[in-house]
Amino acid sequence: MSGFVSLVGAGPGDPELLTLKAARRLAVADLVLYDALVAPEVLALAQRARRFFVGKRAGRPSMKQETISALMVRAARRGDRVVRLKGGDPFVFGRGGEEALALADAGIPFEVVPGVSSAIAGPALSGIPVTHRGISSAFTVVAGQPAESCRRVLSALAPGGHTVVVLMGLASRAEVAALLLARGWRSATPAAVILGASTPAAATWTGTLAELGIADLPETDPDAPGLLVIGEVVALAERIAPYEPALRVGAEVVARGENMSRTDPAHRGIREVAARVGRISRSDPAPRGIREVAAPMERISRSDPALVGGGIDVVAG
Ligand SMILES: C[S@@+](CC[C@H](N)C(=O)[O-])C[C@H]1O[C@@H](n2cnc3c(N)ncnc32)[C@H](O)[C@@H]1O
């Protein structure tokens, strides 16, 4: 009896961005082979499976692609239901295509379960639509490495009217910026660096193309993955971002207002969130005007009903 392999995208990090189909495949899997950047909560869905990390970890040799394919083929021939779990979408710089070909060549039945790619989710969660009517009618997603193929793609792009998303490009952001500037992109073109999108390490830098190569990036988990976005759409983040991204762990949520009374809806809302993350009890004395919540374990979303309903002004995150 032959088993079955599902090449599954795990999304950009937040377990809630996993698809229902992915969750169902994990629930019945016998074997899960997973990469870095897959959240523990997602792996926990594979309760009955043996789970093996087969991804790259900084500074350590990673398992060879042929070995991973051979593992999948062997397990499927044994009759296992195998989930090959990859960050984002399996076919976006995830070598999922190579694994699909290896399975096809070996005659193993398989499927692809697409995932939410960081190339789109990262910008979206920072308030950047990769296309926007009248501003950007296309977007290019390119890998920052190998540098030569990145250069080739970027050199072919006419300046402006277009959004460029660079994955695996943090280390080469100075070269990327220099190349686009040399190609005639305006030095004032808005640019962003998005780190750990949808994860507790989420942090975003925005500035201009001229600053992209030299700017200090926000401090966050040094292992957080990051991507670059270049194009006029980045300027929309100023207006869109405050309503979308999740706050970081340890972020400060501040309710502004002088002499806020205990019954003020904003005050009630922030205390509700605070109580939920265990920082203060609902019965603590009313703070005057300003209170903060730092969530040690749990993330607070800017769209949390308690914040929105309470009219909270989120000023840091
Ligand atoms: C090997 S590629 C895999 C991309 C993945 N298949 C996808 O669709 O998102 C890994 C790169 O994706 C980007 N990336 C993945 N998750 C990210 C996240 N949560 N925030 C920012 N960038 C992320 C980074 O550029 C990282 O170096």
The ligand as a Gaussian input file, in Angstrom:
#p B3LYP/6-31G(d) Opt

LIG

0 1
 C       13.571000      30.257000       1.846000
 S       12.506000      31.642000       1.725000
 C       10.964000      30.847000       1.869000
 C        9.803000      31.736000       1.521000
 C        8.461000      31.076000       1.812000
 N        8.273000      29.905000       1.012000
 C        7.285000      32.036000       1.628000
 O        6.465000      31.832000       0.726000
 O        7.168000      32.978000       2.428000
 C       12.740000      32.369000       3.331000
 C       12.625000      33.882000       3.272000
 O       11.261000      34.271000       3.293000
 C       11.140000      35.497000       3.994000
 N       10.274000      35.273000       5.157000
 C        9.711000      34.117000       5.553000
 N        8.919000      34.308000       6.615000
 C        8.983000      35.629000       6.905000
 C        8.380000      36.447000       7.881000
 N        7.560000      35.946000       8.804000
 N        8.674000      37.778000       7.879000
 C        9.510000      38.308000       6.951000
 N       10.100000      37.577000       5.995000
 C        9.845000      36.266000       5.969000
 C       12.537000      35.924000       4.391000
 O       13.047000      36.736000       3.360000
 C       13.244000      34.598000       4.445000
 O       14.641000      34.767000       4.290000

